[in-house]
Amino acid sequence: MDTVFLARLQFGLTAGFHFLFPPTTLGLSLLVLIMETLYLRTKNTLYKDVSAYLVRILGVVFVMGVSTGIALEFAFGNNWAAYSRMVGDVFGAPLAAEGVFAFFLESVFLGILVFGRKKVSPKTYRLSAFLVFLGAHMSGLWIIIANSWMQTPAGFRMEGGRAVLEDFFKAALNPSTVVRTVHTILGGWTTGGLVAMAIAAWLLLKGRFPEKAALLMKASLAVFAAAAVLQLGSGHAHSVQVTRTQPEKMAAFEALWETQEGAPFTVFGIPDETNEKTHLAVRIPKMLSLLVHFDPSGKVLGLNEFPKEERPPIFLPFVSYHLMILFGLLFIFIGTAGVFLQVRKKLSGARRYLKLLLFAVPLPYLANELGWISAEVGRQPWAVYKVLKTSDAVSAVVPAGNILFSLILFTLIYALIGAAGLSIVLKTIRQGPGDEQAGTHKGAA
């Protein structure tokens, strides 16, 4: 089998599995901070108990994220040695910063949240919650900086066949960093918010801890509904950025074969790369130009403008991008319906809506994965856009058989890690938000 394909497949598997956990951490750390702030202001122990409940879940998710993220660091040296040699001086800086400034901050103060409730003052505990929140988001920022540099590289020069860092701030604040960071963080808040809503829904359906479950539902709904609406705006801003900095990627997202003024937005279609057509296409006239140029007559470059060997694959980015948008609109609907029920004080008893939340839990994870698939496959054939091709980035001395063996091994290990982690999380959820001070986590309120 092809070495490049296997190396990409292995990295996609490890990165995709790892990316199940950071978004959850972002959302849950925000909810813990909200609960601790409300507890400090009101002295209402309900907030403290709900916070402690979320901290137990957050601790498991954090460990899962760390254990699966370590493999990604080694992948660059093992399967992508040519990439590491060429751009390691630039790419390594944000990864090092993530470890020094973010990971240790998050892990140290998460330890206080998990084990230090009775050992520190409420103000110190709330400060720890804030620092966990800050560390989680700083970690995400540095990783997005590294990945965004691959999408829109800046702040470097080529010297002797290697990328040398010239301006750290230009590299870090490259043209896609800010909008992609906002988009990713809002995706995390959406994920954590919906997960917490589903947990609260399960408790309400079971009739357990109804007061605490209703409180958790109210807070998580506020986070989820707000993030879902804001995500629509950040997604639009991201599309504008992609059109300006990676036009062939946007052409792939829309299967836009020819440059057009007044380009349509494709709602549905089946791209045919061989014949350069989109079958069964359903389009909204001029909408793409209006969205990305704020001008219904604006010119959008088509795939015909780019050599075939420099075009990304079409089908996978097209499908991923459009499904991601569909899920985003669905989240707005779920959030709006929840707010409507909450305003009418019917949310806790709306059993159909509560059951819907249970089935909706996988959707933000799918949306996050689809977003990354769109971004990464849409960047192909480049590992670093217009600088280094993926085919030139792979390790030359690692046989395909070795990569295949490690791919199978990683799949088995990750399946075991996933099963163990899910079992622990579900067990923690079933315990419920008991009275922390009394040490009880079972039974009904």
CORKA-V859607 format. One record per backbone hydrogen bond with DSSP energy under -1.0 kcal/mol. NH is the residue of the N-H (numbers start at 1). CO is the residue of the C=O. If there is no record, write none. Layout:
# CORKA-V859607
NH & CO
NH & CO
This chain:
# CORKA-V859607
6 & 2
7 & 3
8 & 4
9 & 5
10 & 6
11 & 7
12 & 8
13 & 9
14 & 10
15 & 11
16 & 12
17 & 13
18 & 14
19 & 15
20 & 17
21 & 18
25 & 21
26 & 22
27 & 23
28 & 24
29 & 25
30 & 26
31 & 27
32 & 28
33 & 29
34 & 30
35 & 31
36 & 32
37 & 33
38 & 34
39 & 35
40 & 36
41 & 37
42 & 38
43 & 39
47 & 44
49 & 45
50 & 46
51 & 47
52 & 48
53 & 49
54 & 50
55 & 51
56 & 52
57 & 53
58 & 54
59 & 55
60 & 56
61 & 57
62 & 58
63 & 59
64 & 60
65 & 61
66 & 62
67 & 63
68 & 64
69 & 65
70 & 66
74 & 70
75 & 71
78 & 74
79 & 75
80 & 75
83 & 393
84 & 80
85 & 81
86 & 82
87 & 83
88 & 84
91 & 87
92 & 88
96 & 92
97 & 93
98 & 94
99 & 95
100 & 96
101 & 97
102 & 98
103 & 98
104 & 99
106 & 102
107 & 103
108 & 104
109 & 105
110 & 106
111 & 107
112 & 108
113 & 109
114 & 110
115 & 111
116 & 112
119 & 116
120 & 116
125 & 121
126 & 122
127 & 123
128 & 124
129 & 125
130 & 126
131 & 127
132 & 128
133 & 129
134 & 130
135 & 131
136 & 132
137 & 133
138 & 134
139 & 135
140 & 136
141 & 137
142 & 138
143 & 139
144 & 140
145 & 141
146 & 142
147 & 143
148 & 144
149 & 145
150 & 146
151 & 147
152 & 148
157 & 164
159 & 162
163 & 86
164 & 157
166 & 155
167 & 155
171 & 167
172 & 168
173 & 169
177 & 174
180 & 176
181 & 177
182 & 178
183 & 179
184 & 180
185 & 181
186 & 182
187 & 183
188 & 184
189 & 185
190 & 186
191 & 187
192 & 188
193 & 189
194 & 190
195 & 191
196 & 192
197 & 193
198 & 194
199 & 195
200 & 196
201 & 197
202 & 198
203 & 199
204 & 200
205 & 201
206 & 202
208 & 203
213 & 209
214 & 210
215 & 211
216 & 212
217 & 213
218 & 214
219 & 215
220 & 216
221 & 217
222 & 218
223 & 219
224 & 220
225 & 221
226 & 222
227 & 223
228 & 224
229 & 225
230 & 226
231 & 227
233 & 229
234 & 230
235 & 231
236 & 232
237 & 233
238 & 234
239 & 235
240 & 236
241 & 237
242 & 238
243 & 239
244 & 240
245 & 241
246 & 242
249 & 246
250 & 246
251 & 247
252 & 248
253 & 249
254 & 250
256 & 251
257 & 255
260 & 300
262 & 298
265 & 284
267 & 282
268 & 282
270 & 279
272 & 277
276 & 272
277 & 272
279 & 270
282 & 268
284 & 265
287 & 284
289 & 263
290 & 286
291 & 287
292 & 288
293 & 289
294 & 290
295 & 289
298 & 295
300 & 260
303 & 256
304 & 257
305 & 302
306 & 303
310 & 307
311 & 308
318 & 314
319 & 315
320 & 316
321 & 317
322 & 318
323 & 319
324 & 320
325 & 321
326 & 322
327 & 323
328 & 324
329 & 325
330 & 326
331 & 327
332 & 328
333 & 329
334 & 330
335 & 331
336 & 332
337 & 333
338 & 334
339 & 335
340 & 336
341 & 337
342 & 338
343 & 339
344 & 340
345 & 342
346 & 341
350 & 347
351 & 349
354 & 350
355 & 351
356 & 352
357 & 353
358 & 354
359 & 355
360 & 356
363 & 360
366 & 362
367 & 363
368 & 364
369 & 365
370 & 366
371 & 367
372 & 368
373 & 369
374 & 370
375 & 371
376 & 372
377 & 373
378 & 374
382 & 379
383 & 388
384 & 388
385 & 150
387 & 384
388 & 384
390 & 381
392 & 389
393 & 390
395 & 79
403 & 399
404 & 400
405 & 401
406 & 402
407 & 403
408 & 404
409 & 405
410 & 406
411 & 407
412 & 408
413 & 409
414 & 410
415 & 411
416 & 412
417 & 413
418 & 414
419 & 415
420 & 416
421 & 417
422 & 418
423 & 419
424 & 420
425 & 421
426 & 422
427 & 423
428 & 424
429 & 425
430 & 426
431 & 427
434 & 432
439 & 435
440 & 435
